[in-house]
Each structure stands twice: as C-alpha cells, then as structure tokens.
Amino acid sequence: MKKKIPEFRNEEEEFEFWSKADSTEYLDWSKAKRVKLPNLKPTLRTISIRLPVSMVEDLKVLANQRDVPYQSLMKVFLAERVAQERTVRRKRA
C-alpha cells in the first residue's frame, strides 16, 4: 500500500514536498503512461543583457532575413549553443 499524497496549499509547498520526498513511496510508476502535453508552455524569466549595438544590429538583419523577431532568433542561437556545450561536456565526462 502506497502512502497518501498530502494536500498542498500552493505550488511552493508542493515543490518543497516533492524535492525531499521519494515519489516511489507514493506512486506506482510501473502503471505510469507516457503522455504528451502539447499546450504546456515553459516558465519564462525575463533577463537583461548588454550587447554591443553592432551585434544587435547584425542580429536584426539576420532575423529579418529569416522573417522572425530578433529576440526569437537570439533564443534559437542560444539554445543551439547550450545543447552543443552539453554534448561536449558529456563526451568529456
């Protein structure tokens, strides 16, 4: 018999609980099913970053050529580089 999952007052309380609890004591993962959540949007955080004016102008030109907003293009470039760095680190480990 698995333990009963407690009631939570808010997400913060739930986060605290699951960050310390062993989920296998509460859930039977052998009965779990994979699901796709296509409408789930990631949590976003606004940041400030100082870039040279020339770099921003170059980004705007590249973005215009691709018909996308320059900030979206920056996110794509950054995501690609982060993925590349993670791959390199895994190979070294």
N, CA, C and O atoms as CSV, one atom per row, in Angstrom:
chain,resi,resn,atom,element,x,y,z
A,1,MET,N,N,0.845,-1.181,0.000
A,1,MET,CA,C,0.000,0.000,0.000
A,1,MET,C,C,0.889,1.242,0.000
A,1,MET,O,O,1.777,1.383,0.840
A,2,LYS,N,N,0.639,2.134,-0.948
A,2,LYS,CA,C,1.414,3.363,-1.067
A,2,LYS,C,C,0.888,4.417,-0.096
A,2,LYS,O,O,-0.275,4.396,0.309
A,3,LYS,N,N,1.782,5.338,0.264
A,3,LYS,CA,C,1.392,6.442,1.130
A,3,LYS,C,C,0.460,7.382,0.377
A,3,LYS,O,O,0.518,7.483,-0.848
A,4,LYS,N,N,-0.402,8.073,1.129
A,4,LYS,CA,C,-1.324,9.035,0.534
A,4,LYS,C,C,-0.581,10.344,0.286
A,4,LYS,O,O,0.144,10.831,1.154
A,5,ILE,N,N,-0.766,10.911,-0.911
A,5,ILE,CA,C,-0.149,12.199,-1.232
A,5,ILE,C,C,-0.887,13.284,-0.450
A,5,ILE,O,O,-2.113,13.371,-0.515
A,6,PRO,N,N,-0.147,14.107,0.284
A,6,PRO,CA,C,-0.808,15.148,1.081
A,6,PRO,C,C,-1.444,16.230,0.210
A,6,PRO,O,O,-1.117,16.372,-0.968
A,7,GLU,N,N,-2.350,16.980,0.809
A,7,GLU,CA,C,-2.947,18.143,0.145
A,7,GLU,C,C,-1.971,19.305,0.290
A,7,GLU,O,O,-1.355,19.475,1.342
A,8,PHE,N,N,-1.831,20.098,-0.759
A,8,PHE,CA,C,-0.915,21.234,-0.732
A,8,PHE,C,C,-1.692,22.530,-0.856
A,8,PHE,O,O,-2.681,22.600,-1.586
A,9,ARG,N,N,-1.250,23.549,-0.152
A,9,ARG,CA,C,-1.920,24.847,-0.197
A,9,ARG,C,C,-1.538,25.640,-1.441
A,9,ARG,O,O,-2.314,26.459,-1.933
A,10,ASN,N,N,-0.315,25.382,-1.949
A,10,ASN,CA,C,0.147,26.127,-3.127
A,10,ASN,C,C,1.281,25.350,-3.806
A,10,ASN,O,O,1.747,24.332,-3.292
A,11,GLU,N,N,1.711,25.844,-4.960
A,11,GLU,CA,C,2.765,25.166,-5.708
A,11,GLU,C,C,4.084,25.147,-4.952
A,11,GLU,O,O,4.830,24.172,-5.028
A,12,GLU,N,N,4.370,26.200,-4.237
A,12,GLU,CA,C,5.622,26.273,-3.486
A,12,GLU,C,C,5.689,25.153,-2.440
A,12,GLU,O,O,6.717,24.496,-2.279
A,13,GLU,N,N,4.601,24.957,-1.755
A,13,GLU,CA,C,4.532,23.890,-0.746
A,13,GLU,C,C,4.688,22.516,-1.409
A,13,GLU,O,O,5.382,21.640,-0.891
A,14,GLU,N,N,4.045,22.346,-2.539
A,14,GLU,CA,C,4.159,21.079,-3.265
A,14,GLU,C,C,5.587,20.863,-3.757
A,14,GLU,O,O,6.117,19.756,-3.670
A,15,PHE,N,N,6.206,21.919,-4.273
A,15,PHE,CA,C,7.591,21.825,-4.730
A,15,PHE,C,C,8.505,21.394,-3.594
A,15,PHE,O,O,9.338,20.504,-3.768
A,16,GLU,N,N,8.357,22.015,-2.443
A,16,GLU,CA,C,9.171,21.665,-1.276
A,16,GLU,C,C,8.999,20.189,-0.913
A,16,GLU,O,O,9.975,19.492,-0.635
A,17,PHE,N,N,7.760,19.727,-0.918
A,17,PHE,CA,C,7.483,18.336,-0.567
A,17,PHE,C,C,8.179,17.381,-1.531
A,17,PHE,O,O,8.912,16.487,-1.106
A,18,TRP,N,N,7.944,17.575,-2.857
A,18,TRP,CA,C,8.493,16.636,-3.833
A,18,TRP,C,C,10.010,16.744,-3.979
A,18,TRP,O,O,10.647,15.801,-4.448
A,19,SER,N,N,10.595,17.868,-3.589
A,19,SER,CA,C,12.051,17.984,-3.670
A,19,SER,C,C,12.738,17.144,-2.597
A,19,SER,O,O,13.935,16.872,-2.689
A,20,LYS,N,N,11.974,16.731,-1.574
A,20,LYS,CA,C,12.549,15.920,-0.488
A,20,LYS,C,C,11.976,14.509,-0.441
A,20,LYS,O,O,12.618,13.603,0.091
A,21,ALA,N,N,10.786,14.306,-0.986
A,21,ALA,CA,C,10.110,13.004,-0.880
A,21,ALA,C,C,10.556,12.043,-1.975
A,21,ALA,O,O,10.964,12.467,-3.056
A,22,ASP,N,N,10.477,10.765,-1.693
A,22,ASP,CA,C,10.731,9.714,-2.673
A,22,ASP,C,C,9.389,9.350,-3.300
A,22,ASP,O,O,8.527,8.764,-2.645
A,23,SER,N,N,9.223,9.700,-4.570
A,23,SER,CA,C,7.927,9.511,-5.224
A,23,SER,C,C,7.505,8.050,-5.295
A,23,SER,O,O,6.314,7.756,-5.399
A,24,THR,N,N,8.464,7.133,-5.240
A,24,THR,CA,C,8.102,5.710,-5.303
A,24,THR,C,C,7.349,5.246,-4.065
A,24,THR,O,O,6.721,4.187,-4.076
A,25,GLU,N,N,7.412,6.034,-3.001
A,25,GLU,CA,C,6.641,5.705,-1.800
A,25,GLU,C,C,5.172,6.116,-1.947
A,25,GLU,O,O,4.325,5.704,-1.154
A,26,TYR,N,N,4.877,6.933,-2.967
A,26,TYR,CA,C,3.536,7.467,-3.150
A,26,TYR,C,C,2.872,7.007,-4.453
A,26,TYR,O,O,1.646,6.955,-4.548
A,27,LEU,N,N,3.689,6.677,-5.447
A,27,LEU,CA,C,3.161,6.330,-6.764
A,27,LEU,C,C,3.721,4.999,-7.253
A,27,LEU,O,O,4.875,4.663,-6.986
A,28,ASP,N,N,2.903,4.258,-7.962
A,28,ASP,CA,C,3.351,3.013,-8.589
A,28,ASP,C,C,3.729,3.341,-10.031
A,28,ASP,O,O,2.879,3.354,-10.920
A,29,TRP,N,N,5.010,3.604,-10.246
A,29,TRP,CA,C,5.478,4.041,-11.556
A,29,TRP,C,C,5.356,2.959,-12.622
A,29,TRP,O,O,5.421,3.269,-13.811
A,30,SER,N,N,5.181,1.701,-12.230
A,30,SER,CA,C,5.026,0.640,-13.233
A,30,SER,C,C,3.694,0.778,-13.979
A,30,SER,O,O,3.529,0.214,-15.061
A,31,LYS,N,N,2.759,1.515,-13.412
A,31,LYS,CA,C,1.463,1.729,-14.053
A,31,LYS,C,C,1.398,3.071,-14.785
A,31,LYS,O,O,0.361,3.427,-15.344
A,32,ALA,N,N,2.487,3.797,-14.780
A,32,ALA,CA,C,2.510,5.118,-15.416
A,32,ALA,C,C,2.432,4.983,-16.930
A,32,ALA,O,O,2.917,4.011,-17.509
A,33,LYS,N,N,1.823,5.961,-17.550
A,33,LYS,CA,C,1.721,6.017,-19.007
A,33,LYS,C,C,2.323,7.326,-19.485
A,33,LYS,O,O,2.183,8.362,-18.835
A,34,ARG,N,N,2.999,7.268,-20.636
A,34,ARG,CA,C,3.554,8.487,-21.237
A,34,ARG,C,C,2.426,9.292,-21.861
A,34,ARG,O,O,1.532,8.749,-22.510
A,35,VAL,N,N,2.490,10.582,-21.652
A,35,VAL,CA,C,1.520,11.481,-22.269
A,35,VAL,C,C,2.271,12.659,-22.885
A,35,VAL,O,O,3.370,13.006,-22.453
A,36,LYS,N,N,1.668,13.256,-23.884
A,36,LYS,CA,C,2.225,14.461,-24.493
A,36,LYS,C,C,1.357,15.621,-24.067
A,36,LYS,O,O,0.129,15.527,-24.061
A,37,LEU,N,N,1.997,16.710,-23.714
A,37,LEU,CA,C,1.297,17.917,-23.288
A,37,LEU,C,C,1.670,19.041,-24.255
A,37,LEU,O,O,2.502,19.890,-23.932
A,38,PRO,N,N,1.058,19.046,-25.433
A,38,PRO,CA,C,1.475,19.991,-26.470
A,38,PRO,C,C,1.211,21.452,-26.134
A,38,PRO,O,O,1.863,22.335,-26.692
A,39,ASN,N,N,0.289,21.721,-25.251
A,39,ASN,CA,C,-0.035,23.112,-24.926
A,39,ASN,C,C,0.664,23.619,-23.675
A,39,ASN,O,O,0.432,24.747,-23.239
A,40,LEU,N,N,1.524,22.780,-23.096
A,40,LEU,CA,C,2.249,23.183,-21.898
A,40,LEU,C,C,3.358,24.156,-22.288
A,40,LEU,O,O,4.205,23.843,-23.125
A,41,LYS,N,N,3.344,25.312,-21.687
A,41,LYS,CA,C,4.342,26.328,-22.001
A,41,LYS,C,C,5.371,26.386,-20.882
A,41,LYS,O,O,5.011,26.355,-19.705
A,42,PRO,N,N,6.657,26.471,-21.244
A,42,PRO,CA,C,7.677,26.545,-20.202
A,42,PRO,C,C,7.607,27.864,-19.442
A,42,PRO,O,O,7.175,28.883,-19.980
A,43,THR,N,N,8.032,27.830,-18.206
A,43,THR,CA,C,8.108,29.046,-17.409
A,43,THR,C,C,9.216,29.918,-17.988
A,43,THR,O,O,10.315,29.439,-18.266
A,44,LEU,N,N,8.922,31.173,-18.163
A,44,LEU,CA,C,9.903,32.091,-18.741
A,44,LEU,C,C,10.386,33.075,-17.689
A,44,LEU,O,O,9.662,33.414,-16.753
A,45,ARG,N,N,11.599,33.519,-17.855
A,45,ARG,CA,C,12.174,34.539,-16.970
A,45,ARG,C,C,12.758,35.635,-17.848
A,45,ARG,O,O,13.520,35.363,-18.775
A,46,THR,N,N,12.402,36.848,-17.553
A,46,THR,CA,C,12.944,37.985,-18.282
A,46,THR,C,C,14.323,38.312,-17.708
A,46,THR,O,O,14.511,38.371,-16.493
A,47,ILE,N,N,15.280,38.523,-18.613
A,47,ILE,CA,C,16.626,38.906,-18.185
A,47,ILE,C,C,17.059,40.141,-18.965
A,47,ILE,O,O,16.499,40.458,-20.015
A,48,SER,N,N,18.043,40.818,-18.447
A,48,SER,CA,C,18.658,41.940,-19.160
A,48,SER,C,C,20.060,41.520,-19.544
A,48,SER,O,O,20.780,40.909,-18.753
A,49,ILE,N,N,20.438,41.852,-20.761
A,49,ILE,CA,C,21.785,41.528,-21.222
A,49,ILE,C,C,22.296,42.702,-22.049
A,49,ILE,O,O,21.591,43.220,-22.915
A,50,ARG,N,N,23.505,43.104,-21.775
A,50,ARG,CA,C,24.098,44.220,-22.517
A,50,ARG,C,C,24.904,43.649,-23.672
A,50,ARG,O,O,25.814,42.843,-23.475
A,51,LEU,N,N,24.554,44.078,-24.878
A,51,LEU,CA,C,25.251,43.644,-26.084
A,51,LEU,C,C,25.737,44.867,-26.845
A,51,LEU,O,O,25.133,45.937,-26.768
A,52,PRO,N,N,26.817,44.705,-27.570
A,52,PRO,CA,C,27.254,45.823,-28.420
A,52,PRO,C,C,26.162,46.160,-29.447
A,52,PRO,O,O,25.489,45.268,-29.964
A,53,VAL,N,N,26.001,47.433,-29.727
A,53,VAL,CA,C,24.986,47.877,-30.682
A,53,VAL,C,C,25.167,47.163,-32.021
A,53,VAL,O,O,24.189,46.762,-32.650
A,54,SER,N,N,26.395,47.008,-32.445
A,54,SER,CA,C,26.653,46.361,-33.745
A,54,SER,C,C,26.156,44.912,-33.759
A,54,SER,O,O,25.669,44.437,-34.785
A,55,MET,N,N,26.274,44.211,-32.632
A,55,MET,CA,C,25.801,42.833,-32.566
A,55,MET,C,C,24.272,42.783,-32.663
A,55,MET,O,O,23.709,41.929,-33.348
A,56,VAL,N,N,23.616,43.709,-31.968
A,56,VAL,CA,C,22.152,43.759,-32.026
A,56,VAL,C,C,21.708,44.065,-33.456
A,56,VAL,O,O,20.753,43.467,-33.953
A,57,GLU,N,N,22.388,44.976,-34.106
A,57,GLU,CA,C,22.041,45.315,-35.496
A,57,GLU,C,C,22.252,44.108,-36.410
A,57,GLU,O,O,21.425,43.837,-37.281
A,58,ASP,N,N,23.350,43.387,-36.218
A,58,ASP,CA,C,23.589,42.176,-37.013
A,58,ASP,C,C,22.496,41.137,-36.772
A,58,ASP,O,O,22.024,40.492,-37.708
A,59,LEU,N,N,22.100,40.981,-35.511
A,59,LEU,CA,C,21.018,40.041,-35.186
A,59,LEU,C,C,19.714,40.444,-35.860
A,59,LEU,O,O,18.974,39.594,-36.355
A,60,LYS,N,N,19.441,41.727,-35.875
A,60,LYS,CA,C,18.211,42.204,-36.515
A,60,LYS,C,C,18.224,41.938,-38.015
A,60,LYS,O,O,17.198,41.574,-38.591
A,61,VAL,N,N,19.376,42.117,-38.648
A,61,VAL,CA,C,19.490,41.828,-40.079
A,61,VAL,C,C,19.256,40.341,-40.336
A,61,VAL,O,O,18.493,39.972,-41.228
A,62,LEU,N,N,19.920,39.486,-39.546
A,62,LEU,CA,C,19.749,38.035,-39.702
A,62,LEU,C,C,18.302,37.617,-39.452
A,62,LEU,O,O,17.754,36.785,-40.175
A,63,ALA,N,N,17.696,38.198,-38.429
A,63,ALA,CA,C,16.314,37.867,-38.105
A,63,ALA,C,C,15.379,38.305,-39.228
A,63,ALA,O,O,14.446,37.586,-39.584
A,64,ASN,N,N,15.631,39.474,-39.775
A,64,ASN,CA,C,14.812,39.965,-40.877
A,64,ASN,C,C,14.917,39.034,-42.090
A,64,ASN,O,O,13.921,38.785,-42.769
A,65,GLN,N,N,16.107,38.528,-42.358
A,65,GLN,CA,C,16.298,37.589,-43.466
A,65,GLN,C,C,15.502,36.309,-43.256
A,65,GLN,O,O,15.073,35.674,-44.219
A,66,ARG,N,N,15.307,35.935,-42.005
A,66,ARG,CA,C,14.555,34.708,-41.675
A,66,ARG,C,C,13.083,35.006,-41.370
A,66,ARG,O,O,12.296,34.092,-41.124
A,67,ASP,N,N,12.729,36.269,-41.387
A,67,ASP,CA,C,11.371,36.716,-41.102
A,67,ASP,C,C,10.901,36.291,-39.708
A,67,ASP,O,O,9.790,35.789,-39.537
A,68,VAL,N,N,11.769,36.503,-38.722
A,68,VAL,CA,C,11.443,36.218,-37.320
A,68,VAL,C,C,11.886,37.403,-36.468
A,68,VAL,O,O,12.764,38.160,-36.884
A,69,PRO,N,N,11.303,37.580,-35.295
A,69,PRO,CA,C,11.776,38.631,-34.388
A,69,PRO,C,C,13.220,38.347,-33.933
A,69,PRO,O,O,13.601,37.194,-33.735
A,70,TYR,N,N,14.000,39.400,-33.774
A,70,TYR,CA,C,15.410,39.186,-33.433
A,70,TYR,C,C,15.593,38.529,-32.072
A,70,TYR,O,O,16.549,37.778,-31.881
A,71,GLN,N,N,14.699,38.792,-31.124
A,71,GLN,CA,C,14.838,38.149,-29.817
A,71,GLN,C,C,14.557,36.652,-29.919
A,71,GLN,O,O,15.174,35.857,-29.209
A,72,SER,N,N,13.642,36.267,-30.786
A,72,SER,CA,C,13.378,34.840,-31.008
A,72,SER,C,C,14.599,34.175,-31.631
A,72,SER,O,O,14.962,33.058,-31.263
A,73,LEU,N,N,15.224,34.860,-32.567
A,73,LEU,CA,C,16.435,34.314,-33.190
A,73,LEU,C,C,17.548,34.166,-32.154
A,73,LEU,O,O,18.294,33.187,-32.175
A,74,MET,N,N,17.657,35.134,-31.255
A,74,MET,CA,C,18.662,35.033,-30.194
A,74,MET,C,C,18.413,33.795,-29.335
A,74,MET,O,O,19.359,33.101,-28.963
A,75,LYS,N,N,17.149,33.513,-29.019
A,75,LYS,CA,C,16.822,32.325,-28.216
A,75,LYS,C,C,17.210,31.055,-28.948
A,75,LYS,O,O,17.723,30.117,-28.337
A,76,VAL,N,N,16.967,31.015,-30.262
A,76,VAL,CA,C,17.341,29.843,-31.056
A,76,VAL,C,C,18.857,29.657,-31.028
A,76,VAL,O,O,19.349,28.557,-30.774
A,77,PHE,N,N,19.595,30.743,-31.293
A,77,PHE,CA,C,21.057,30.664,-31.278
A,77,PHE,C,C,21.576,30.213,-29.914
A,77,PHE,O,O,22.473,29.374,-29.833
A,78,LEU,N,N,21.017,30.763,-28.859
A,78,LEU,CA,C,21.456,30.419,-27.510
A,78,LEU,C,C,21.133,28.962,-27.190
A,78,LEU,O,O,21.964,28.252,-26.622
A,79,ALA,N,N,19.936,28.515,-27.551
A,79,ALA,CA,C,19.544,27.123,-27.289
A,79,ALA,C,C,20.456,26.156,-28.033
A,79,ALA,O,O,20.851,25.128,-27.483
A,80,GLU,N,N,20.793,26.478,-29.283
A,80,GLU,CA,C,21.694,25.619,-30.057
A,80,GLU,C,C,23.060,25.527,-29.391
A,80,GLU,O,O,23.644,24.446,-29.310
A,81,ARG,N,N,23.562,26.641,-28.920
A,81,ARG,CA,C,24.885,26.646,-28.298
A,81,ARG,C,C,24.883,25.914,-26.964
A,81,ARG,O,O,25.834,25.200,-26.646
A,82,VAL,N,N,23.833,26.082,-26.190
A,82,VAL,CA,C,23.731,25.366,-24.914
A,82,VAL,C,C,23.700,23.861,-25.167
A,82,VAL,O,O,24.372,23.103,-24.468
A,83,ALA,N,N,22.930,23.425,-26.154
A,83,ALA,CA,C,22.874,21.997,-26.493
A,83,ALA,C,C,24.242,21.495,-26.938
A,83,ALA,O,O,24.655,20.394,-26.573
A,84,GLN,N,N,24.935,22.297,-27.720
A,84,GLN,CA,C,26.280,21.926,-28.184
A,84,GLN,C,C,27.239,21.786,-27.001
A,84,GLN,O,O,28.000,20.821,-26.936
A,85,GLU,N,N,27.210,22.720,-26.084
A,85,GLU,CA,C,28.089,22.674,-24.917
A,85,GLU,C,C,27.775,21.463,-24.030
A,85,GLU,O,O,28.690,20.834,-23.498
A,86,ARG,N,N,26.504,21.138,-23.870
A,86,ARG,CA,C,26.132,19.971,-23.083
A,86,ARG,C,C,26.665,18.688,-23.708
A,86,ARG,O,O,27.133,17.792,-23.006
A,87,THR,N,N,26.589,18.608,-25.035
A,87,THR,CA,C,27.087,17.432,-25.752
A,87,THR,C,C,28.595,17.290,-25.536
A,87,THR,O,O,29.096,16.195,-25.277
A,88,VAL,N,N,29.304,18.402,-25.645
A,88,VAL,CA,C,30.755,18.392,-25.452
A,88,VAL,C,C,31.103,17.950,-24.036
A,88,VAL,O,O,32.017,17.148,-23.846
A,89,ARG,N,N,30.395,18.458,-23.058
A,89,ARG,CA,C,30.659,18.100,-21.652
A,89,ARG,C,C,30.405,16.631,-21.396
A,89,ARG,O,O,31.159,15.991,-20.662
A,90,ARG,N,N,29.339,16.076,-21.997
A,90,ARG,CA,C,29.041,14.654,-21.806
A,90,ARG,C,C,30.147,13.779,-22.389
A,90,ARG,O,O,30.503,12.748,-21.818
A,91,LYS,N,N,30.682,14.200,-23.521
A,91,LYS,CA,C,31.741,13.426,-24.156
A,91,LYS,C,C,33.015,13.436,-23.321
A,91,LYS,O,O,33.766,12.460,-23.301
A,92,ARG,N,N,33.250,14.551,-22.630
A,92,ARG,CA,C,34.450,14.662,-21.783
A,92,ARG,C,C,34.320,13.858,-20.502
A,92,ARG,O,O,35.319,13.384,-19.961
A,93,ALA,N,N,33.103,13.703,-20.015
A,93,ALA,CA,C,32.873,13.036,-18.733
A,93,ALA,C,C,33.041,11.542,-18.802
A,93,ALA,O,O,32.877,10.855,-17.794
